[in-house]
Amino acid sequence: MVKNNPTKEVEIIKNNKIINDFCITFSTVNGSGSATANTTLMRAIFKMGIPVSGKNIFPSNIQGLPTWYTLRLSKHGFLARVQEDDIVIAMNPSTINKEIDCIVPGGALFYPDDIKIANTRDDIVYYPMPIRKIIKESEVTPSLKDYISNMVYVGILAQMLGIPLDIIKEALSFHFKNKEKPVNLNMDVIGKSAEWAEKNLTKSDPYFVEPMQGNDGWIMSDGNTAGALGSIFGGVQFTAWYPITPASSLAESLHEYIPELRTDPITGKVTSVIVQAEDELAAIGMAIGAGWGGLRSMTSTSGPGLSLMTEFIGLAYYAEIPVVIWNVQRVGPSTGLPTRTAQGDITFVKFMGHGDTDNIMLFPGSVNECFEFGWKAFDIAERLQTPVIVMSDLDLGMNEWMTPKFDYPDQPIDRGKILWEEDLQKMLDKYQNEFGRYRDLDGDGITYRTLVGNMHPKAAYFTRGTGHDEYAKYTEDPKIWEESLMRIKKKFEKGKQYLPKPIIKINESKSGIICVGSASFPVEEAMDILSKDHLNFDYMRIKSIPFHQEVIEFLHTHDRIYVVELNRDGQLAQLLTLAAPVEANKFRNITKVDGLPLTAKWIANEIRKDEEK
Amino acid sequence: MMVNGEIKTGNENSAGLTRADYRGAPSTLCQGCGHNSISSQIVAACYELGIVPEKIAKFSGIGCSSKSPTYFLNRSFGFNGLHGRMPSIALGGLFADITVKGLGVSGDGDTASIGMGQFKHLARRNMPMVYIVENNGVYGLTKGQFSATAEEGLLLKRQGINTYLPVDICMEALVTNASFVARGFAGDPKQLKNLLKAALSHNGLAILDIISPCVTFHNKENSYHSYLWGKEHEIKLHDIEFVQARDEITIEDFEPGSSKEVSLHDGTVVLMKKLDKDYDPTNRYEALRILEEAERENTLITGLLFVDPNAKTLFDRYSLPDEPLNRLEPSKLRPSADALEKLNQSLFMK
């Protein structure tokens, strides 16, 4: 008989149940196959209608180092990371004693019964789990034992929290694409484990799940898959990429979905090409070559890869070639923390390239928006004939999130100013029989381009990164150089209209909070915390750089502005300062760069401290 | 004669175009530069083959060689990219319309140093295009530094003696499974033109390493990359004749056993008249052996070193539509709303 509470009886106050509002941390060893178990639990909780988010905190390693997965259930719908663990599933003997220290008073620890633990705390509940015994009694082939072992805690947890086993089965079937054999194999262990828990464990902790309706019509996806799918619906025709964490799964998703979504049903031919390049220099070169040729073209990478791509992006900026670059940010400088998240490339990307450059950035703030910006980025890149960098991050890109379902694009595909044979002839008739690739005929700084394969004898022009005139001819003429750079500046100024506008929420406060991307999850929750202390703020989530006029207005109309971001130097605040230097003294940088997603509590505390000054 | 409403002079090729339709801007390279004679032969080869200039796209990297695409085929699209990265731009650009033939021009600095990686990976993928290396052993545009193809012991005014061993671009191409490898000499225009024609007709990556002397910084008579040395030490593997698909092959011009012939993908035939030695250009190891022998014997071996006309190309590895990708209507690019609904359902929709 297992004693489930070896130290002290913890009183459960029946009326004090904590329902659908707690955090579970799974502490495992990297490579031990816990991901299936953890995502199965998350999906089951999601299917119960409970808002849930999962975050994988993992090392740059394939096997052997400690790794954590946190599941947050939030009946209020908050999906940000929380610092405290209510329940810990401690599968890793080497970290278990540290894990115990992180559990909240009244929390619970589930652990394999063969791990010896120092009972340092009597304010938590201990649940030893007979993992070896249950696995021994199941008919599991030795090679699968380690993987299936994780299913023991799935079964025990399901029983102790109240997750119906048929929903667990639904989640497993989804994972194994309805293959009966692995589903049954895993369900057998899960069932036995739940049964064991029912017979042998006494519920002494306050945590329960109950079905609710917190996510009707929502789906589960990670940002990289969403970005890839959005790109496919945006008509991506060419992708070149090179593997790098945390961006690889974006291109891999393209490999996975393109055959299904982009095979012409009549001809059976595929309308989208993917090339795995030899390095990032080649990946961006191929993508820019394809963009030049008139294909909707993209690459995906992260900091170190983007550093390598910089020279090419400068070329595309000056030669005015559309290309979409997904930057799934990780912690730098250098190799940095390759498997941890950050928003540390903002200033770098803005000025990427030598000389006077200026790049367009889009900041998806949710998985759903990764899909949206996936297609939108091509319209912007082709309309403005310039690189567009989509600034995702590891937290958004690699973690699976619940998100509103993907909406079909509400705008037709915009290919921008392209001239085929007949269009060109019309233009020649209108403009003295002359075509100039870089002539600003419409006064918006955006010029017309012909594409390779255009058979009109006047279609061809010579693209170069060297100084060129309106006819793309080589020149070092000082006046022409300056004029062409000023025209590109004008193109950016006038082109802001094509960029997504910020989300602004006004609560009649003189203080505002600003953020970009995934930082919005903890920021919006922090605002909820602060409002309980009667601290109310206006809020702006910026979706694109260069900044819209609305962004500058927001700065003008507030006295104190908190800029919350996941980097050391307050890079978003740096760019806001450059855009509106007279507002510089209003900024309060709320920044952190420890590799983990921000938490609402930390943000709220930092803001409260400042407000109390 | 009227063609397309224009009066023609009678010097039209099979495409109804005159040599003038293949011209480029006047060269700004030095007088006597090997690269200029290569540009002339590119014009001649394209004109004689009757290739429509709009069906060629020119690509180059950075350096003297890479400036030259402006000096030929004004009616072709061109892209002068970054140092050593012509291959990646060409690869992406040519997927836009696979009926357009790629013509890349690079130099020894652009290919054998900074661009070695992209050069070899282009060969590994057998990207269907022509890849010309205008090889002079020296960096001209930065005023005379050793390149990676400069031979050991060479003396330059400011740098002194070159202490490193040279890279042989043809050997590099061969060991990377290139499907067409030739060496030419800017001082031998007739052979060069025929090599260019064969390269333009090859369905796969055609690598042409052309020794192209730099008259300003590197034309010393004892150096591998000079006119004089080349003229004195050139050994031709064969006399190349090029027979286009539509021409009648008059095999009787050649005595039996005196020539080798290779049929290219588009039906053209390259006839290689035997000179003093037997040479089989379909044997990769033989090509490597003869290059090694030339190095040992201090000769400049020229001709078609290797060809595999049936090697699978990069385009063969994709299932591309017949219509050029860059002409596809938006309706062919965006899947339907139904497809998205199905997708949403498949993502564990609640």
Contacts between the chains, C-beta under 8 A, distances in Angstrom:
chain1	res1	chain2	res2	distance
A	43	B	348	5.9
A	46	B	348	7.1
A	46	B	350	6.5
A	47	B	348	7.4
A	47	B	350	6.3
A	49	B	350	6.6
A	171	B	348	7.9
A	174	B	348	5.4
A	215	B	350	5.1
A	216	B	350	6.0
A	217	B	349	7.1
A	217	B	350	6.7
A	218	B	349	7.2
A	218	B	350	5.3
A	219	B	344	5.5
A	219	B	347	3.9
A	219	B	348	6.2
A	219	B	349	4.8
A	219	B	350	7.4
A	220	B	347	5.9
A	220	B	348	4.6
A	221	B	347	5.2
A	229	B	343	6.6
A	232	B	335	6.8
A	233	B	334	5.8
A	233	B	335	6.1
A	233	B	340	6.6
A	234	B	334	7.3
A	235	B	330	6.5
A	235	B	333	3.0
A	235	B	334	5.3
A	237	B	325	5.3
A	237	B	326	7.8
A	237	B	328	7.4
A	237	B	333	6.8
A	238	B	92	6.2
A	238	B	95	5.7
A	238	B	325	7.6
A	240	B	88	7.6
A	240	B	92	6.6
A	261	B	335	4.8
A	261	B	339	6.1
A	261	B	343	7.8
A	262	B	333	8.0
A	262	B	335	7.0
A	263	B	319	8.0
A	264	B	321	6.4
A	264	B	332	6.7
A	267	B	321	6.0
A	267	B	322	7.4
A	268	B	319	7.1
A	269	B	319	5.3
A	269	B	320	6.2
A	269	B	321	4.0
A	269	B	322	7.5
A	270	B	318	6.8
A	270	B	319	4.9
A	270	B	320	7.2
A	270	B	321	7.9
A	271	B	321	6.3
A	271	B	325	6.9
A	271	B	328	6.0
A	271	B	332	5.8
A	271	B	333	6.3
A	273	B	95	5.5
A	273	B	318	5.8
A	273	B	320	7.4
A	273	B	325	7.4
A	275	B	91	7.1
A	277	B	88	7.0
A	277	B	121	7.8
A	278	B	117	5.8
A	278	B	118	7.0
A	278	B	121	4.3
A	279	B	117	6.7
A	281	B	85	6.3
A	281	B	88	7.2
A	281	B	117	7.8
A	281	B	118	7.5
A	282	B	85	7.2
A	282	B	87	7.5
A	282	B	88	4.2
A	282	B	117	7.4
A	282	B	118	5.6
A	282	B	121	6.7
A	283	B	88	7.7
A	284	B	88	7.8
A	285	B	81	7.1
A	285	B	82	7.2
A	285	B	85	4.7
A	285	B	87	7.7
A	285	B	88	2.8
A	285	B	89	5.2
A	285	B	91	7.9
A	285	B	92	6.9
A	285	B	118	7.4
A	286	B	88	4.7
A	286	B	89	7.4
A	286	B	91	5.1
A	286	B	92	3.8
A	287	B	92	6.0
A	288	B	89	6.4
A	288	B	92	6.6
A	289	B	79	7.1
A	289	B	81	7.9
A	289	B	88	6.4
A	289	B	89	3.8
A	289	B	90	6.3
A	289	B	91	6.2
A	289	B	92	2.8
A	289	B	93	3.8
A	289	B	94	7.7
A	290	B	92	3.6
A	290	B	93	6.5
A	290	B	95	5.7
A	290	B	96	6.3
A	291	B	92	7.4
A	292	B	79	6.1
A	292	B	89	7.3
A	292	B	92	7.4
A	292	B	93	5.5
A	292	B	96	7.8
A	293	B	92	6.7
A	293	B	93	4.3
A	293	B	94	7.2
A	293	B	95	6.8
A	293	B	96	2.6
A	293	B	97	6.9
A	293	B	326	5.6
A	294	B	96	5.3
A	294	B	326	3.6
A	295	B	92	7.6
A	295	B	95	6.5
A	295	B	96	5.3
A	295	B	325	5.7
A	295	B	326	5.8
A	296	B	333	7.0
A	297	B	92	6.7
A	311	B	82	6.0
A	312	B	82	6.3
A	312	B	85	7.3
A	315	B	81	6.8
A	315	B	82	6.0
A	375	B	334	7.9
A	402	B	350	7.9
A	405	B	344	4.2
A	405	B	347	7.7
A	405	B	349	6.3
A	406	B	340	6.1
A	406	B	343	7.0
A	406	B	344	5.8
A	408	B	337	4.6
A	408	B	340	5.2
A	409	B	334	7.0
A	412	B	330	6.7
A	413	B	330	3.9
A	413	B	333	6.4
A	413	B	334	6.0
A	415	B	330	7.0
A	420	B	327	7.6
A	450	B	77	7.9
A	451	B	96	6.6
A	451	B	97	7.9
A	451	B	326	5.3
A	452	B	57	5.0
A	452	B	77	4.5
A	452	B	93	6.3
A	452	B	96	5.4
A	452	B	97	5.7
A	452	B	100	5.7
A	452	B	326	7.2
A	453	B	54	7.7
A	453	B	96	6.6
A	453	B	97	3.4
A	453	B	99	7.0
A	453	B	100	5.5
A	453	B	324	5.3
A	453	B	326	6.2
A	453	B	327	7.1
A	454	B	54	7.0
A	454	B	77	7.9
A	455	B	52	7.5
A	455	B	54	4.8
A	456	B	54	7.7
A	457	B	54	7.1
A	457	B	75	5.6
A	459	B	54	7.0
A	459	B	77	7.6
A	460	B	53	7.6
A	460	B	54	6.7
A	460	B	74	7.1
A	460	B	75	5.3
A	460	B	76	5.6
A	460	B	77	4.7
A	460	B	78	7.3
A	461	B	77	7.0
A	461	B	78	7.8
A	462	B	58	7.9
A	462	B	69	7.4
A	462	B	70	5.9
A	462	B	77	7.7
A	462	B	78	4.1
A	462	B	79	7.6
A	462	B	80	6.8
A	463	B	77	7.8
A	463	B	78	6.6
A	463	B	79	4.5
A	463	B	80	6.9
A	464	B	79	7.7
A	464	B	80	4.3
A	465	B	80	7.2
A	465	B	81	7.1
A	465	B	82	6.9
A	466	B	80	7.1
A	474	B	70	7.1
